[in-house]
């Protein structure tokens, strides 16, 4: 056999293999052939606890990630930082093509195992809905049937080991069919995203050459409420505040001192009530300054298929707050939320006391037009304008005797917001890939409500970013009984096969 004939066979084989992954039917067939090994590998991945507060858990997930990419032909290296390390992986497919950087989040929120409806949050459990109740199925059911409405329950099933596994499974499919992207792939893996990625900015700034790329895809975040495949071109940032209002030095008997010693709960309640009007708009002066939406912006937002009545029914509310005319419009503004309250005890632990302090945990979601520093300062100014003297730590005896209103105010700046123009090469490329996989049944969202630590890539590497959304919106992320719908997992693999085989 001549070498030219061998080359011709290889060339023809490549064309044939590539042709098999161009249409929706070909992509779906390829995904179906890979789904069972993908689910088994997913189960093994979910079995590894992944709380970023614990170095041994970070190490275990790092090793899993290194092994997963190494066996798919990637070179990997550990990027050491002043804190938790990150993992970098790379596979070169072309000498002249572009480079796409993929961001994967491997860690998960802490768990309270007693609150889960299964033996362990790290033992992936297959369930089906029977008369409104989620019932456990044997994992072997997947050997003969894949019901898209079944769900896998485990910590990080959706946020975000599920999307990472979809990406890895798509890479396996391309290798199986001997198809190569016409671009190179780099991957950065974060093991403390749920802690606001404290080392990611350091990693990007100190590895600019290594991470250099033309664009970044974020494998994190849930789909639009319609559960259609979703491309998200922006995310709100986050800043947090702990506001503590002080009362008496020690908790006091409410019978002995009621009507005499001020209760800090009422002072804190008045503070919080003064931050928003009854329609839900923040009334702290300057909070929405600099934000405007053009008629064309509003027209684009209205293209996203949403039914306000259906959203309200799903959420169990009668009426939405009046920050925007629609859900999508509301996401374009910064938010102010009380995410936790604490004062004394409730329930079986309740007791007749005047508490010594009352605490509010606040988060503010940011948009590019309003920085975290600005909103934190506005909130602090508001507290002081209400007559509060701010202390560092516990009030001194002198402060207690001098000031009638005492509070402490501590803040933290998390992820910065980002927004990428939809009408760009990145937007066009992802639109084409999604059209191949889903026709017109997908949505493009301007800004999502959640936060993602992507600003360092945009600011330091000067590249655009888009979030590819896979998990179902009702997935209970960060909460007990987190889950991913099997249909979404299958679609997620198809999404990534289409993306990896779309020419860039």
C-alpha positions, 0 to 999 in steps of 0.5 A: 500500500503506497504512502499516498493511499494511506494518506488518502485513507486518513484524510477520507476517514477524518472527513467522514468522522467530522461529517458525523458531528455536524448535524443535530442528529449526528451530535445526538447519536454521538452523545447517546453513545457516550452517556453511560460512561459519562454518568459513571465518571460523573458519579465518581467525581461527585463522590469526592467532597469539595469544600474549598475551606479544607486543603485535603478536599482541594487536593483530592479534587485537583488530582481527579481533575489532573487525571481526567484531563491527562487521559484526554491528551492534555498537559497539566500543571499545578499553579501555586498561589499564596493560598489555594492552588489552581490547575491548568490544562492545555491541548494544542490542535492547530498551529495557526488557530485561535485559543479558547480558555475554559474556566471550570469551577470544581468546588462546592458549598458546605453541606449539612448532611442531616438536611439532605433526603439521602444518606450522603450529599456525596453519594450521587442518588438517582431519583424520579418524581412520583406524584410530586415526591422525589423517589430513589431509583437504583443506579442500574436503571441507567443501564437500560433507560435514560429518562430526561426527567430523572435527576441526580442528587449530590453536592455540586451536581449542578454547581459546577461539576455537572457542567465540567463533566459535560465538557470532559464528555464532549472531549471524549466524543471528539476523540472517539470520532477522531474530530479535532477543533480548529482552535486550541484549548486551555483550561483553568480550574478553580477550587475556591469559587464558592469562597469568591475565588480569593486567588484567581486574580493573582493567578491571572496576573502572574500567568498572563502568558500561560493563560493568553487566549482569544476568549474565555468560556465559563462552564458555570451557572444555571439556565434561564427560567425557561430551561432552554439552553442558555448563553449568558453574556454578563454577570453581576458582581457581589459585595457583602456587609455585616451590620451589627447593632448593639444593645445592652452589654449583656442580654437582659431579662425582658420582664425586669428591663422591658420598657427601659433597656433599648432592644437593638432588634428594633433599631436594626429593623428601622435601619433595614426598613429605611433602605427600600420602599414598599415597591422594593426599590432601594432608596439610599441616595445614589444607589442606581446612579449611572444606570440607563437602558436604551429602547434597543436594550429593552427591546433585546431584553424582551426577546427572551421568552418569559411569562411574569405570571408563570415566574411568580407562580413558580416562586410563590409570590403575588407580585415582583418588586418594581426595580425593572419592568421585567425580570430581565430588566431587573437584572440590569440594576444592582440589588440590595438583599438581607441574606441573614438575620440573627438576634437571640433565639427562636423556636424551642430555644426562645427565651424572654430576653432583650438581646445584646445585639442584632446582626444583619448579613447583607449582599449587594449584586453589582453591575458594571456601572456601579462598583462595589466600593461605591455601593458599600460607601453609600450603605455606610453613609446611610447608616451613619446618616441615621445617627449611628456611631460606628465602632471597630469591634465591641464598643468600649465603655466610653462609647457605650456611655456616650452614644445612644446608637452603636453599630459595627460595619464590616464589608468584603468585595467579591467578584466584579461584574462583567458584560460582553457585547452579544454582537461579537465574534464570540457571540456569533460563534456560540450562536452558530454552534447552538443553532446546530444543536438546538435550532432556535430553541435557546436564549441569549441573556445580557446579564445574569443575577448570579456572580462569577469571578471572571473580571480578572480574565477580562481586565488582565487578559483583555478578552471577552467572556461568555457563560455557557449555562447547562443545569436546570433552574430548579436545581437547589444549588447551594442548598440541601438536595442540589440536583441536575436533570438528566435531560440537561446533562445530556443537552450539556454534552451536546452543547459542548460537542457542537461548540467544540466542532464549530469553526472559529 
